Amino acid sequence: SQQGEEDPQALSIQEGENATMNCSYKTSINNLQWYRQNSGRGLVHLILIRSNEREKHSGRLRVTLDTSKKSSSLLITASRAADTASYFCATDNYGQNFVFGPGTRLSVLP
Amino acid sequence: NAGVTQTPKFRVLKTGQSMTLLCAQDMNHEYMYWYRQDPGMGLRLIHYSVGEGTTAKGEVPDGYNVSRLKKQNFLLGLESAAPSQTSVYFCASTLLGALAGGPGEQFFGPGTRLTVL
């Protein structure tokens, strides 16, 4: 079964608005990562947050992690049409590999 | 650096045929992974390798075999292709895994779109 589950499955917003996506997981983790996938392309790493961190920023991205609720959120501020993509969370439970959720499809309308 | 490359980009097979997908990375990464991605689903791990000469099963290994004879290459083989193996296949690599204290950031190849008729 998949460790991470993103919510919502799909999100449509206007350019300039903020987009928030959530990820829930089931077991204790070492770290959680967010990836972006443009249509027809491979995944690109966005940000990694460790289990002892609560918030992390990278440019227009803000990731939070709540280990007590086993959840994470990805906020994209001032969205652009180029942010249109699928976003995946991946969890590492101290193992040698990662488990990806089904993803959130974000559409940013000009 | 080319990063992670995959060949071929597209392939159509008939049921029962065999093929090998090649993944190559030039970043001197220890860990390499093969995933499949089906519509509406995330990536599912097929096999992975924590170093040259070692391989391990992932979540969906049946029908696939892998080899890591050289550190930079990870091959995925389908011995007898089935329509259920129609998918997009992604290879990824990381410098080190979490158990080795690495950051675990994965670098992905562009994918191979495989259709089995």
Interface residues (C-beta under 8 A of the other chain):
Chain A: Q2 G4 N30 N31 Q33 Y35 G40 R41 G42 L43 V44 H45 L48 F88 A90 D92 Y94 G95 Q96 N97 F98 V99 F100 G101 P102 G103
Chain B: V4 Y31 Y33 Y35 G40 M41 G42 L43 R44 L45 Y48 V50 A56 G58 E59 F90 A92 G97 A98 L99 P103 G104 E105 Q106 F107 F108 G109 P110 G111
